[in-house]
Amino acid sequence: MNIEQTVLEVSGVEITKNLLVDLQKLSSYSGEPIAAVYADNLLRTMRSLRDKLPFDPYTEVVMALHDALAFQNRWIDYNANQYKGVCELLTSLVNQETINNYSVESAILTLENLGFDTLPFGVNLDDNLYTDEDEE
């Protein structure tokens, strides 16, 4: 007997619906222990989007948010209004007909303006590495 398996690809819109549900729950329960459940699910869904649509511009925005939330469990530090702002941003972004580089940059700047650190893995450079003494 031959059994065929059909795999349905999940679109960005469907994944966004899942993201929005978790963001809304996280907004409702921010500061409470149950928020950890929604944060975990949210981060997993974001990684799922990255795995399914790695080169999609929308994924770049979602992963910028992912980094802001996941780094040192900073999802704990954000408040309900910030999460609501992300819901509005993702909804407007996914409803665009096309997402170009400008849209991605603008969305990431909006995340920054909402208070999310989208580049938490930054490197601190030692200013004393390059001195005039090396030139002498």
VMD Tcl script that builds the backbone (N, CA, C; Angstrom):
set m [mol new atoms 408]
animate dup $m
set s [atomselect $m all]
$s set {name element resname resid chain x y z} {
  {N N MET 1 A 0.847 -1.165 0.000}
  {CA C MET 1 A 0.000 0.000 0.000}
  {C C MET 1 A 0.897 1.233 0.000}
  {N N ASN 2 A 0.559 2.190 -0.842}
  {CA C ASN 2 A 1.335 3.400 -0.969}
  {C C ASN 2 A 0.581 4.563 -0.324}
  {N N ILE 3 A 1.174 5.169 0.654}
  {CA C ILE 3 A 0.530 6.280 1.361}
  {C C ILE 3 A 1.257 7.564 0.985}
  {N N GLU 4 A 0.491 8.517 0.475}
  {CA C GLU 4 A 1.085 9.802 0.132}
  {C C GLU 4 A 0.829 10.799 1.249}
  {N N GLN 5 A 1.831 11.621 1.470}
  {CA C GLN 5 A 1.709 12.622 2.512}
  {C C GLN 5 A 1.719 13.995 1.862}
  {N N THR 6 A 0.778 14.797 2.202}
  {CA C THR 6 A 0.694 16.147 1.656}
  {C C THR 6 A 1.107 17.128 2.736}
  {N N VAL 7 A 2.067 17.967 2.384}
  {CA C VAL 7 A 2.543 18.969 3.323}
  {C C VAL 7 A 2.058 20.328 2.844}
  {N N LEU 8 A 1.340 21.004 3.692}
  {CA C LEU 8 A 0.852 22.339 3.366}
  {C C LEU 8 A 1.826 23.370 3.905}
  {N N GLU 9 A 2.240 24.276 3.035}
  {CA C GLU 9 A 3.130 25.337 3.498}
  {C C GLU 9 A 2.297 26.404 4.188}
  {N N VAL 10 A 2.818 26.896 5.246}
  {CA C VAL 10 A 2.127 27.930 6.006}
  {C C VAL 10 A 2.599 29.282 5.493}
  {N N SER 11 A 1.680 30.138 5.173}
  {CA C SER 11 A 2.037 31.456 4.663}
  {C C SER 11 A 2.402 32.398 5.798}
  {N N GLY 12 A 3.026 33.510 5.418}
  {CA C GLY 12 A 3.378 34.529 6.399}
  {C C GLY 12 A 2.166 35.094 7.096}
  {N N VAL 13 A 1.045 35.185 6.383}
  {CA C VAL 13 A -0.188 35.725 6.976}
  {C C VAL 13 A -0.686 34.796 8.080}
  {N N GLU 14 A -0.660 33.500 7.821}
  {CA C GLU 14 A -1.121 32.542 8.832}
  {C C GLU 14 A -0.210 32.556 10.057}
  {N N ILE 15 A 1.087 32.644 9.814}
  {CA C ILE 15 A 2.025 32.697 10.937}
  {C C ILE 15 A 1.820 33.994 11.708}
  {N N THR 16 A 1.544 35.083 10.988}
  {CA C THR 16 A 1.315 36.364 11.661}
  {C C THR 16 A 0.104 36.292 12.574}
  {N N LYS 17 A -0.923 35.585 12.149}
  {CA C LYS 17 A -2.093 35.422 13.013}
  {C C LYS 17 A -1.687 34.772 14.330}
  {N N ASN 18 A -0.834 33.770 14.265}
  {CA C ASN 18 A -0.348 33.120 15.487}
  {C C ASN 18 A 0.502 34.078 16.320}
  {N N LEU 19 A 1.347 34.857 15.630}
  {CA C LEU 19 A 2.172 35.831 16.344}
  {C C LEU 19 A 1.304 36.844 17.074}
  {N N LEU 20 A 0.268 37.321 16.381}
  {CA C LEU 20 A -0.598 38.347 16.973}
  {C C LEU 20 A -1.351 37.824 18.189}
  {N N VAL 21 A -1.793 36.579 18.134}
  {CA C VAL 21 A -2.479 35.991 19.285}
  {C C VAL 21 A -1.545 35.977 20.488}
  {N N ASP 22 A -0.307 35.511 20.277}
  {CA C ASP 22 A 0.639 35.449 21.387}
  {C C ASP 22 A 1.046 36.836 21.871}
  {N N LEU 23 A 1.202 37.784 20.949}
  {CA C LEU 23 A 1.533 39.152 21.350}
  {C C LEU 23 A 0.409 39.773 22.173}
  {N N GLN 24 A -0.830 39.525 21.773}
  {CA C GLN 24 A -1.967 40.055 22.526}
  {C C GLN 24 A -2.044 39.429 23.919}
  {N N LYS 25 A -1.795 38.132 24.007}
  {CA C LYS 25 A -1.781 37.464 25.310}
  {C C LYS 25 A -0.633 37.985 26.165}
  {N N LEU 26 A 0.522 38.161 25.534}
  {CA C LEU 26 A 1.683 38.687 26.256}
  {C C LEU 26 A 1.406 40.097 26.756}
  {N N SER 27 A 0.705 40.873 25.945}
  {CA C SER 27 A 0.321 42.220 26.349}
  {C C SER 27 A -0.625 42.170 27.542}
  {N N SER 28 A -1.590 41.271 27.488}
  {CA C SER 28 A -2.576 41.152 28.568}
  {C C SER 28 A -1.958 40.686 29.880}
  {N N TYR 29 A -0.979 39.804 29.779}
  {CA C TYR 29 A -0.406 39.200 30.983}
  {C C TYR 29 A 1.017 39.675 31.278}
  {N N SER 30 A 1.442 40.790 30.685}
  {CA C SER 30 A 2.817 41.253 30.932}
  {C C SER 30 A 3.013 41.510 32.424}
  {N N GLY 31 A 4.121 41.045 32.920}
  {CA C GLY 31 A 4.423 41.193 34.340}
  {C C GLY 31 A 3.926 40.051 35.202}
  {N N GLU 32 A 3.179 39.118 34.623}
  {CA C GLU 32 A 2.666 37.979 35.375}
  {C C GLU 32 A 3.395 36.708 34.943}
  {N N PRO 33 A 3.483 35.714 35.818}
  {CA C PRO 33 A 4.211 34.479 35.483}
  {C C PRO 33 A 3.691 33.750 34.238}
  {N N ILE 34 A 2.390 33.797 33.995}
  {CA C ILE 34 A 1.814 33.090 32.850}
  {C C ILE 34 A 2.327 33.662 31.529}
  {N N ALA 35 A 2.843 34.875 31.535}
  {CA C ALA 35 A 3.366 35.502 30.321}
  {C C ALA 35 A 4.498 34.678 29.715}
  {N N ALA 36 A 5.210 33.932 30.538}
  {CA C ALA 36 A 6.321 33.104 30.044}
  {C C ALA 36 A 5.846 32.077 29.024}
  {N N VAL 37 A 4.665 31.550 29.217}
  {CA C VAL 37 A 4.108 30.559 28.288}
  {C C VAL 37 A 3.902 31.195 26.917}
  {N N TYR 38 A 3.344 32.391 26.895}
  {CA C TYR 38 A 3.075 33.072 25.636}
  {C C TYR 38 A 4.361 33.568 24.986}
  {N N ALA 39 A 5.309 33.999 25.789}
  {CA C ALA 39 A 6.602 34.426 25.247}
  {C C ALA 39 A 7.312 33.246 24.589}
  {N N ASP 40 A 7.294 32.098 25.237}
  {CA C ASP 40 A 7.925 30.905 24.671}
  {C C ASP 40 A 7.270 30.529 23.345}
  {N N ASN 41 A 5.961 30.519 23.312}
  {CA C ASN 41 A 5.249 30.178 22.081}
  {C C ASN 41 A 5.528 31.202 20.980}
  {N N LEU 42 A 5.579 32.464 21.351}
  {CA C LEU 42 A 5.858 33.526 20.398}
  {C C LEU 42 A 7.244 33.337 19.773}
  {N N LEU 43 A 8.250 33.095 20.601}
  {CA C LEU 43 A 9.607 32.918 20.100}
  {C C LEU 43 A 9.719 31.690 19.206}
  {N N ARG 44 A 9.021 30.630 19.560}
  {CA C ARG 44 A 9.028 29.418 18.722}
  {C C ARG 44 A 8.374 29.683 17.367}
  {N N THR 45 A 7.282 30.415 17.375}
  {CA C THR 45 A 6.600 30.744 16.124}
  {C C THR 45 A 7.481 31.617 15.243}
  {N N MET 46 A 8.205 32.546 15.857}
  {CA C MET 46 A 9.112 33.402 15.100}
  {C C MET 46 A 10.217 32.569 14.437}
  {N N ARG 47 A 10.759 31.620 15.169}
  {CA C ARG 47 A 11.796 30.754 14.597}
  {C C ARG 47 A 11.214 29.864 13.503}
  {N N SER 48 A 9.965 29.476 13.655}
  {CA C SER 48 A 9.291 28.691 12.618}
  {C C SER 48 A 9.167 29.508 11.333}
  {N N LEU 49 A 8.823 30.775 11.471}
  {CA C LEU 49 A 8.743 31.664 10.309}
  {C C LEU 49 A 10.102 31.759 9.636}
  {N N ARG 50 A 11.158 31.914 10.419}
  {CA C ARG 50 A 12.510 31.989 9.868}
  {C C ARG 50 A 12.855 30.715 9.100}
  {N N ASP 51 A 12.446 29.569 9.628}
  {CA C ASP 51 A 12.739 28.300 8.969}
  {C C ASP 51 A 11.950 28.121 7.682}
  {N N LYS 52 A 10.712 28.598 7.662}
  {CA C LYS 52 A 9.843 28.407 6.491}
  {C C LYS 52 A 10.077 29.459 5.406}
  {N N LEU 53 A 10.341 30.686 5.815}
  {CA C LEU 53 A 10.506 31.791 4.862}
  {C C LEU 53 A 11.779 32.578 5.185}
  {N N PRO 54 A 12.947 31.951 5.057}
  {CA C PRO 54 A 14.175 32.594 5.521}
  {C C PRO 54 A 14.579 33.859 4.765}
  {N N PHE 55 A 14.178 33.989 3.514}
  {CA C PHE 55 A 14.624 35.123 2.717}
  {C C PHE 55 A 13.528 36.159 2.486}
  {N N ASP 56 A 12.428 36.024 3.175}
  {CA C ASP 56 A 11.324 36.960 3.048}
  {C C ASP 56 A 11.649 38.236 3.830}
  {N N PRO 57 A 11.404 39.415 3.258}
  {CA C PRO 57 A 11.677 40.667 3.982}
  {C C PRO 57 A 10.903 40.773 5.300}
  {N N TYR 58 A 9.702 40.247 5.316}
  {CA C TYR 58 A 8.891 40.270 6.533}
  {C C TYR 58 A 9.596 39.501 7.651}
  {N N THR 59 A 10.244 38.410 7.303}
  {CA C THR 59 A 10.970 37.598 8.281}
  {C C THR 59 A 12.073 38.412 8.942}
  {N N GLU 60 A 12.695 39.294 8.186}
  {CA C GLU 60 A 13.762 40.125 8.737}
  {C C GLU 60 A 13.246 41.002 9.880}
  {N N VAL 61 A 12.060 41.544 9.710}
  {CA C VAL 61 A 11.453 42.380 10.750}
  {C C VAL 61 A 11.116 41.525 11.967}
  {N N VAL 62 A 10.514 40.375 11.721}
  {CA C VAL 62 A 10.127 39.489 12.821}
  {C C VAL 62 A 11.358 39.023 13.589}
  {N N MET 63 A 12.440 38.746 12.889}
  {CA C MET 63 A 13.652 38.280 13.585}
  {C C MET 63 A 14.343 39.418 14.355}
  {N N ALA 64 A 14.181 40.642 13.898}
  {CA C ALA 64 A 14.690 41.778 14.677}
  {C C ALA 64 A 13.941 41.861 16.007}
  {N N LEU 65 A 12.640 41.658 15.943}
  {CA C LEU 65 A 11.836 41.622 17.172}
  {C C LEU 65 A 12.228 40.419 18.026}
  {N N HIS 66 A 12.437 39.286 17.384}
  {CA C HIS 66 A 12.847 38.070 18.098}
  {C C HIS 66 A 14.112 38.332 18.911}
  {N N ASP 67 A 15.107 38.947 18.279}
  {CA C ASP 67 A 16.363 39.225 18.983}
  {C C ASP 67 A 16.141 40.146 20.177}
  {N N ALA 68 A 15.276 41.140 20.001}
  {CA C ALA 68 A 14.982 42.068 21.092}
  {C C ALA 68 A 14.309 41.358 22.268}
  {N N LEU 69 A 13.475 40.379 21.961}
  {CA C LEU 69 A 12.748 39.654 23.011}
  {C C LEU 69 A 13.584 38.555 23.642}
  {N N ALA 70 A 14.328 37.829 22.822}
  {CA C ALA 70 A 15.028 36.633 23.297}
  {C C ALA 70 A 16.306 36.947 24.061}
  {N N PHE 71 A 17.020 37.979 23.683}
  {CA C PHE 71 A 18.300 38.284 24.320}
  {C C PHE 71 A 18.091 38.530 25.815}
  {N N GLN 72 A 18.724 37.709 26.603}
  {CA C GLN 72 A 18.656 37.781 28.067}
  {C C GLN 72 A 17.214 37.846 28.587}
  {N N ASN 73 A 16.316 37.163 27.898}
  {CA C ASN 73 A 14.891 37.131 28.281}
  {C C ASN 73 A 14.308 38.523 28.478}
  {N N ARG 74 A 14.664 39.426 27.597}
  {CA C ARG 74 A 14.185 40.804 27.730}
  {C C ARG 74 A 12.696 40.958 27.459}
  {N N TRP 75 A 12.031 39.902 26.993}
  {CA C TRP 75 A 10.581 39.985 26.801}
  {C C TRP 75 A 9.901 40.370 28.107}
  {N N ILE 76 A 10.560 40.068 29.226}
  {CA C ILE 76 A 10.019 40.395 30.552}
  {C C ILE 76 A 9.967 41.915 30.767}
  {N N ASP 77 A 10.914 42.624 30.167}
  {CA C ASP 77 A 11.063 44.051 30.423}
  {C C ASP 77 A 10.079 44.935 29.654}
  {N N TYR 78 A 9.454 44.393 28.632}
  {CA C TYR 78 A 8.571 45.213 27.805}
  {C C TYR 78 A 7.152 45.220 28.370}
  {N N ASN 79 A 6.435 46.307 28.095}
  {CA C ASN 79 A 5.097 46.455 28.692}
  {C C ASN 79 A 3.978 46.258 27.661}
  {N N ALA 80 A 2.752 46.310 28.149}
  {CA C ALA 80 A 1.570 46.042 27.321}
  {C C ALA 80 A 1.470 46.992 26.130}
  {N N ASN 81 A 1.768 48.271 26.334}
  {CA C ASN 81 A 1.668 49.230 25.236}
  {C C ASN 81 A 2.680 48.944 24.135}
  {N N GLN 82 A 3.862 48.497 24.532}
  {CA C GLN 82 A 4.873 48.151 23.533}
  {C C GLN 82 A 4.415 46.947 22.695}
  {N N TYR 83 A 3.846 45.957 23.360}
  {CA C TYR 83 A 3.354 44.784 22.630}
  {C C TYR 83 A 2.180 45.139 21.714}
  {N N LYS 84 A 1.336 46.053 22.157}
  {CA C LYS 84 A 0.230 46.506 21.306}
  {C C LYS 84 A 0.769 47.224 20.076}
  {N N GLY 85 A 1.811 48.013 20.266}
  {CA C GLY 85 A 2.447 48.697 19.137}
  {C C GLY 85 A 3.015 47.717 18.122}
  {N N VAL 86 A 3.580 46.618 18.607}
  {CA C VAL 86 A 4.105 45.586 17.706}
  {C C VAL 86 A 2.969 44.932 16.933}
  {N N CYS 87 A 1.847 44.680 17.602}
  {CA C CYS 87 A 0.685 44.100 16.917}
  {C C CYS 87 A 0.247 44.992 15.763}
  {N N GLU 88 A 0.170 46.279 16.010}
  {CA C GLU 88 A -0.235 47.221 14.968}
  {C C GLU 88 A 0.785 47.243 13.826}
  {N N LEU 89 A 2.055 47.228 14.176}
  {CA C LEU 89 A 3.112 47.250 13.172}
  {C C LEU 89 A 3.063 46.010 12.284}
  {N N LEU 90 A 3.000 44.835 12.898}
  {CA C LEU 90 A 2.986 43.598 12.117}
  {C C LEU 90 A 1.729 43.490 11.262}
  {N N THR 91 A 0.602 43.939 11.792}
  {CA C THR 91 A -0.640 43.909 11.021}
  {C C THR 91 A -0.525 44.803 9.796}
  {N N SER 92 A -0.015 46.008 9.980}
  {CA C SER 92 A 0.117 46.917 8.833}
  {C C SER 92 A 1.145 46.397 7.830}
  {N N LEU 93 A 2.197 45.794 8.325}
  {CA C LEU 93 A 3.249 45.290 7.438}
  {C C LEU 93 A 2.766 44.111 6.602}
  {N N VAL 94 A 2.090 43.172 7.234}
  {CA C VAL 94 A 1.646 41.984 6.508}
  {C C VAL 94 A 0.513 42.310 5.539}
  {N N ASN 95 A -0.198 43.403 5.771}
  {CA C ASN 95 A -1.282 43.803 4.869}
  {C C ASN 95 A -0.784 44.577 3.656}
  {N N GLN 96 A 0.501 44.922 3.636}
  {CA C GLN 96 A 1.050 45.606 2.465}
  {C C GLN 96 A 1.116 44.638 1.298}
  {N N GLU 97 A 0.898 45.171 0.110}
  {CA C GLU 97 A 0.933 44.324 -1.078}
  {C C GLU 97 A 2.336 43.774 -1.320}
  {N N THR 98 A 3.322 44.635 -1.196}
  {CA C THR 98 A 4.712 44.193 -1.300}
  {C C THR 98 A 5.505 44.851 -0.180}
  {N N ILE 99 A 6.477 44.137 0.287}
  {CA C ILE 99 A 7.350 44.660 1.342}
  {C C ILE 99 A 8.732 44.846 0.726}
  {N N ASN 100 A 9.173 46.092 0.651}
  {CA C ASN 100 A 10.484 46.376 0.074}
  {C C ASN 100 A 11.479 46.720 1.179}
  {N N ASN 101 A 12.701 47.045 0.785}
  {CA C ASN 101 A 13.745 47.353 1.771}
  {C C ASN 101 A 13.372 48.545 2.640}
  {N N TYR 102 A 12.737 49.542 2.039}
  {CA C TYR 102 A 12.326 50.711 2.809}
  {C C TYR 102 A 11.320 50.316 3.890}
  {N N SER 103 A 10.385 49.437 3.538}
  {CA C SER 103 A 9.378 48.977 4.510}
  {C C SER 103 A 10.044 48.252 5.672}
  {N N VAL 104 A 11.041 47.431 5.361}
  {CA C VAL 104 A 11.762 46.686 6.395}
  {C C VAL 104 A 12.497 47.649 7.315}
  {N N GLU 105 A 13.230 48.592 6.727}
  {CA C GLU 105 A 13.974 49.560 7.532}
  {C C GLU 105 A 13.039 50.385 8.404}
  {N N SER 106 A 11.952 50.828 7.816}
  {CA C SER 106 A 10.978 51.630 8.552}
  {C C SER 106 A 10.374 50.839 9.708}
  {N N ALA 107 A 10.046 49.566 9.471}
  {CA C ALA 107 A 9.458 48.723 10.514}
  {C C ALA 107 A 10.443 48.495 11.653}
  {N N ILE 108 A 11.701 48.260 11.324}
  {CA C ILE 108 A 12.704 48.035 12.370}
  {C C ILE 108 A 12.926 49.316 13.170}
  {N N LEU 109 A 12.917 50.462 12.499}
  {CA C LEU 109 A 13.024 51.735 13.221}
  {C C LEU 109 A 11.813 51.969 14.116}
  {N N THR 110 A 10.651 51.539 13.658}
  {CA C THR 110 A 9.452 51.647 14.494}
  {C C THR 110 A 9.606 50.784 15.743}
  {N N LEU 111 A 10.154 49.577 15.587}
  {CA C LEU 111 A 10.415 48.726 16.756}
  {C C LEU 111 A 11.348 49.441 17.731}
  {N N GLU 112 A 12.385 50.067 17.200}
  {CA C GLU 112 A 13.325 50.808 18.048}
  {C C GLU 112 A 12.607 51.959 18.755}
  {N N ASN 113 A 11.755 52.668 18.020}
  {CA C ASN 113 A 11.005 53.783 18.608}
  {C C ASN 113 A 10.027 53.321 19.686}
  {N N LEU 114 A 9.556 52.079 19.566}
  {CA C LEU 114 A 8.685 51.507 20.592}
  {C C LEU 114 A 9.474 51.085 21.835}
  {N N GLY 115 A 10.804 51.102 21.719}
  {CA C GLY 115 A 11.643 50.760 22.866}
  {C C GLY 115 A 12.288 49.397 22.796}
  {N N PHE 116 A 12.164 48.705 21.665}
  {CA C PHE 116 A 12.769 47.387 21.516}
  {C C PHE 116 A 14.196 47.535 21.006}
  {N N ASP 117 A 15.125 46.877 21.664}
  {CA C ASP 117 A 16.523 46.890 21.240}
  {C C ASP 117 A 16.707 45.785 20.208}
  {N N THR 118 A 16.661 46.156 18.929}
  {CA C THR 118 A 16.712 45.164 17.863}
  {C C THR 118 A 18.129 44.693 17.543}
  {N N LEU 119 A 19.108 45.312 18.149}
  {CA C LEU 119 A 20.502 44.897 17.963}
  {C C LEU 119 A 21.155 44.630 19.323}
  {N N PRO 120 A 20.621 43.691 20.076}
  {CA C PRO 120 A 21.146 43.471 21.427}
  {C C PRO 120 A 22.491 42.770 21.467}
  {N N PHE 121 A 22.903 42.190 20.341}
  {CA C PHE 121 A 24.138 41.424 20.320}
  {C C PHE 121 A 25.313 42.277 19.867}
  {N N GLY 122 A 25.234 43.577 20.069}
  {CA C GLY 122 A 26.280 44.494 19.630}
  {C C GLY 122 A 27.615 44.206 20.276}
  {N N VAL 123 A 28.644 44.713 19.644}
  {CA C VAL 123 A 30.008 44.511 20.114}
  {C C VAL 123 A 30.546 45.844 20.594}
  {N N ASN 124 A 31.174 45.835 21.757}
  {CA C ASN 124 A 31.826 47.035 22.258}
  {C C ASN 124 A 33.280 47.019 21.821}
  {N N LEU 125 A 33.681 48.070 21.124}
  {CA C LEU 125 A 35.060 48.166 20.669}
  {C C LEU 125 A 35.871 48.953 21.680}
  {N N ASP 126 A 37.093 48.521 21.878}
  {CA C ASP 126 A 37.992 49.209 22.780}
  {C C ASP 126 A 38.636 50.362 22.022}
  {N N ASP 127 A 38.359 51.585 22.447}
  {CA C ASP 127 A 38.897 52.760 21.762}
  {C C ASP 127 A 40.412 52.849 21.875}
  {N N ASN 128 A 40.995 52.161 22.823}
  {CA C ASN 128 A 42.429 52.233 23.026}
  {C C ASN 128 A 43.211 51.288 22.120}
  {N N LEU 129 A 42.537 50.525 21.298}
  {CA C LEU 129 A 43.224 49.590 20.410}
  {C C LEU 129 A 44.075 50.308 19.376}
  {N N TYR 130 A 43.563 51.388 18.855}
  {CA C TYR 130 A 44.272 52.122 17.810}
  {C C TYR 130 A 44.733 53.461 18.378}
  {N N THR 131 A 46.005 53.558 18.577}
  {CA C THR 131 A 46.549 54.805 19.123}
  {C C THR 131 A 47.578 55.360 18.147}
  {N N ASP 132 A 47.952 56.590 18.365}
  {CA C ASP 132 A 48.971 57.221 17.517}
  {C C ASP 132 A 50.336 56.589 17.738}
  {N N GLU 133 A 50.524 55.907 18.849}
  {CA C GLU 133 A 51.820 55.278 19.143}
  {C C GLU 133 A 52.160 54.218 18.108}
  {N N ASP 134 A 51.169 53.570 17.555}
  {CA C ASP 134 A 51.408 52.536 16.561}
  {C C ASP 134 A 51.986 53.112 15.279}
  {N N GLU 135 A 51.692 54.377 15.007}
  {CA C GLU 135 A 52.173 55.001 13.781}
  {C C GLU 135 A 53.600 55.486 13.896}
  {N N GLU 136 A 54.124 55.657 15.091}
  {CA C GLU 136 A 55.478 56.186 15.279}
  {C C GLU 136 A 56.541 55.171 15.065}
}
mol reanalyze $m
mol bondsrecalc $m
mol representation Tube
mol addrep $m
